[in-house]
Amino acid sequence: MGPTEYPPRGFSFPPFELDPSTGELWREGERRLLQEQLLRILTLLLERPGQVVEREQLRQHRVGLAR
């Protein structure tokens, strides 16, 4: 996939940037579209930097029960 519009809005964790509203993960100008479950889990972790995330929280976000 070639470079497209850049940079996204959202989370930045070099060399990546994530736009949770579109599910786009960017790396060095290249865009990848994440699957919904992966996007949910990654967003949960990025919303809680430096915090422990319990297994049950991960499970609930994976299946879409939390938010």
C-alpha positions in Angstrom: 0.0 0.0 0.0 1.5 3.3 -1.0 1.6 6.6 1.0 -1.6 8.5 1.2 -2.9 11.5 3.3 -0.7 11.9 6.4 -0.5 12.4 9.4 -3.6 11.0 11.1 -5.3 12.3 14.2 -5.2 10.2 17.3 -2.3 8.4 19.1 1.4 8.7 18.2 3.8 6.0 19.4 6.9 6.1 17.2 7.2 4.9 14.6 3.4 4.4 14.5 0.4 6.7 14.6 -3.2 5.4 15.0 -6.4 7.1 14.1 -9.0 5.2 16.1 -11.9 6.9 14.3 -10.9 5.3 11.0 -9.0 2.3 12.2 -5.9 3.4 10.2 -2.4 2.6 11.6 0.4 4.6 9.9 4.0 3.8 9.8 6.5 6.1 8.0 3.7 7.4 5.7 2.2 4.0 4.9 -1.3 3.2 6.0 -2.7 -0.1 7.2 -6.3 -0.7 8.1 -6.7 -2.6 11.4 -9.3 -5.3 12.1 -12.0 -4.2 14.5 -10.9 -6.4 17.5 -7.2 -5.4 17.1 -8.2 -1.7 16.9 -10.3 -2.0 20.1 -7.5 -3.6 22.1 -4.8 -1.3 20.8 -6.9 1.8 21.6 -7.6 0.5 25.1 -3.9 0.1 25.7 -3.0 3.5 24.3 -5.7 5.2 26.4 -4.0 3.9 29.5 -0.3 4.5 29.1 1.7 3.1 32.0 -1.3 1.4 33.6 -2.0 -2.2 34.1 -4.9 -3.4 32.0 -6.6 -6.5 33.4 -7.3 -9.5 31.3 -11.0 -9.1 31.8 -10.9 -5.5 30.5 -9.1 -6.8 27.4 -11.6 -9.5 26.9 -14.6 -7.1 27.2 -13.1 -4.7 24.7 -12.2 -7.5 22.3 -15.8 -8.6 22.1 -17.2 -5.1 22.3 -18.9 -5.2 25.7 -17.0 -2.2 27.2 -17.0 1.6 26.4 
